[in-house]
Amino acid sequence: MKVITVSDFEARFEEIIDDCADNHAHYKIQLENGEALMLIPADDYGVFQDVYEDWVGQPENDEIEGFDPKPLPVSYHGDAEPEPLV
């Protein structure tokens, strides 16, 4: 996953859209108000949705707060900065 600011997204729109479409890159776009948006290929979203629906359908799956068994690689680009954990 690549993290960028909304300014970076606006300045490099075509490049980022091409990277997402051609390379299946995932982008987290940090907004000025502290919120964020995700840009991912539609095919990838469908896979995430299917897996989530399967997971939710199994009652023996307890949520473990803060646990991520396979964290995704993240790289920050331009002025993007890591968000503080709360």
C-alpha positions in Angstrom: 0.0 0.0 0.0 1.3 3.5 -0.9 0.2 6.4 1.3 -0.1 9.8 -0.3 -1.7 13.1 0.5 -4.7 14.5 -1.4 -2.3 17.1 -2.9 -0.1 14.4 -4.3 -3.1 12.6 -5.7 -4.3 15.7 -7.5 -0.8 16.5 -8.9 -0.1 12.9 -10.1 -3.7 11.8 -10.8 -3.0 10.0 -14.1 0.2 8.4 -12.9 -1.6 7.1 -9.8 -4.6 5.8 -11.7 -2.4 4.0 -14.1 -0.3 2.5 -11.3 -3.6 1.3 -9.6 -5.0 -0.1 -12.9 -1.8 -1.6 -14.4 0.0 -2.8 -11.3 -2.8 -3.4 -8.9 -1.3 -0.8 -6.5 -3.3 0.2 -3.5 -3.3 3.8 -2.4 -4.4 5.4 0.9 -5.1 9.0 0.3 -4.7 11.2 3.4 -7.2 14.1 3.5 -6.5 17.5 5.1 -9.2 16.9 7.8 -7.4 13.7 9.0 -9.6 11.2 7.3 -8.5 9.0 4.5 -9.7 7.3 1.3 -8.6 4.1 -0.3 -8.0 3.6 -4.1 -7.8 0.0 -5.1 -8.7 -1.9 -8.3 -12.3 -3.1 -8.4 -11.2 -6.8 -8.8 -9.2 -6.5 -5.5 -12.1 -5.0 -3.7 -14.3 -7.9 -4.8 -11.8 -10.4 -3.3 -11.7 -8.4 0.0 -15.5 -8.3 0.1 -15.8 -12.1 -0.4 -13.2 -12.9 2.3 -14.9 -10.5 4.7 -18.3 -12.0 4.1 -16.9 -15.5 4.7 -15.2 -14.4 7.9 -18.2 -12.6 9.3 -20.3 -15.7 8.6 -18.2 -17.8 11.0 -19.2 -17.1 14.6 -16.1 -18.8 16.1 -14.0 -15.9 14.8 -13.3 -13.6 17.8 -11.9 -10.1 17.1 -8.5 -9.6 18.7 -7.9 -5.8 19.1 -4.8 -4.5 17.5 -3.7 -7.9 16.0 -2.7 -8.1 12.4 -1.2 -11.5 11.6 0.0 -10.4 8.1 0.5 -6.6 8.0 0.5 -5.1 4.5 3.7 -3.3 3.3 3.2 0.4 3.5 5.3 3.2 1.9 4.8 6.9 2.4 5.1 9.2 -0.6 5.5 13.0 -0.9 4.2 14.7 2.2 2.3 11.8 3.5 3.0 10.9 7.2 2.1 8.0 9.4 -1.0 8.5 11.5 -0.7 8.2 15.2 -2.3 5.0 16.7 -5.1 5.7 19.1 
